[in-house]
Amino acid sequence: MQMPEVALESTVISHGLPYPRNLQLAQAMEAIIHSQGATPRTVGVIAGEFIAGLNPAQIEHLATAPNVRKVSRRDLPIVAARKEDGATTVAATMWIAQRVGIEVFATGGIGGIHRQTSAGTSSDVSADLQELAQTAVIVVCAGAKAILDLPATLEYLETHGVTVIGYGTDDFPAFYSRSSGLLVDVRCDSPAEVAAIWRAKRALGLPGGLLVTVPVPLDDEIPANDIEPAIEQAVAEAAARGLRSAEVTPFLLTRIAELTGERSLRANLALLKNNARVAAEIALELGVLS
């Protein structure tokens, strides 16, 4: 009997954290999923090959190699044709996971719509949102990254038919903070409730994924009032530098960590590990129902 599987992304390994913290996190997330009785499948690209289940040497390679491409859906044909190494984003990880039949994916926070700057409304919309609208994978996260325009991000998800579940909460988590003050579509308090909604969605023939949002553990939370000044400063600095698209998020997360004395980094690590645990529990429940 095949054990339930949980996909993990690899951008956090190559672009999210410095070595050796990136490698330690990847190993810890896999160990947590194993401890719950599921099989972790860290997704990445090695020499143009899409792999759902990187081995330890391949994970270490992505953690240490220079010039690993950050791979979203648009980049998949590029790395395949050029036989490049790549670290997969939420969107690319979802696409690869669905391709090999993995239904559950754990990440930190999804991308979304970036905040408005002094130049006007942002047109920077993450590919993660469209992937959720079209790719049938359960994504377990701590909401959207707090650096984003969260109301606009939720509005996009609603427009494109993506159900947003609050896991043990009625409020949409804001990554570092347990609540954004915005409501989710439905609250679920157990893996069985999530699995039931997923099965119903599939039975109805509805396309796309399911977003399960899990608040950061209470002891590691940074209240919104504490983190917001650092976010606003980092967003202003990114705009002043003229950063755009894939450049923005890595800069903002790094700068916020600097401004908060790495308090935000600790919260990030805690929520990633917590999401891995919840994803494994949901995957196990899906296995029971299969």
Phi, psi and omega in degrees: 000129181284135178286147175303147184241149177230125177279147175230144179278169180240357177296328178296335179282312186272330188233352186266328186220154176282158174285139006265005182300324181297316180293318180298319179295314180302317179293321181294318180295319177296319181296321179297316180295318176301317184295338179273354179096013178247173181249122177282142177229088178288129188258138177193181180237124178238117180050042177083359180262129177279122185237124173252087184128058178299141177278169184304322180293322179291321177296317178296324178299312179293335179283339188238338186288141175280157171061034172283127183288138172279119192249114168257184182305318183296336185271349185303313179292334180291309182293328178293314183290323185264003178056044182267164170273145180211147174254126188273137174281182176304311183299311182291324178296318177301314183298315181291320180299313179298322182300327182254007174087020176269126187264344186235138184221129178253132177219185179275283176222145178284161170282173181195216180263127183287158183293153175292140175251183179296342180280349179126194183295137181286139174254009182273102181244123182295143175295342178303322185293314179293326178296319177299328181285340188234347187245127189277081177219141172278121180254118179259121186211178176259040184085198174271154180302137186294347178286353187263173172275097187291318176300317180293323179295315178296323179297320178297314180299319178297314181301325184262014170075025180266117178286131180250116180260136170263119183272102184075020182206150173267348185256146176287119180294153181243050174064270180292333185249149185285340180216143175260353187085003179252146183271147172273174179285325183201148176260137172234137182249007180206157175301327181297322179293319178296314181299322180296318179294320179297315179297320178295319178300315180294320180296328179282351180075021180281136181282168170089181186260188179230132181256116178253115186254126187241122179298144174304144178307141188305318184292342183251001182293145166248113181305148184305321181294333180280322186273335187300318178301321178293321178296314181298319179294316181295320179297318179296319179293322178296318179296319180296329179278352181073025180287149180208163177052234187293345180284334193290304187300311179302320179297313183298314182295320178293316182293321178296321177299321178294317184288336182257011181062036179070009174300321179292327178294319178298319178296319179300313180297319181295317183288327177298315180293319179296319179295324177298319179295312181297319180299319179296320179297320179292318178300321178295319179296319177298323178296323178295321184280342185292000000 
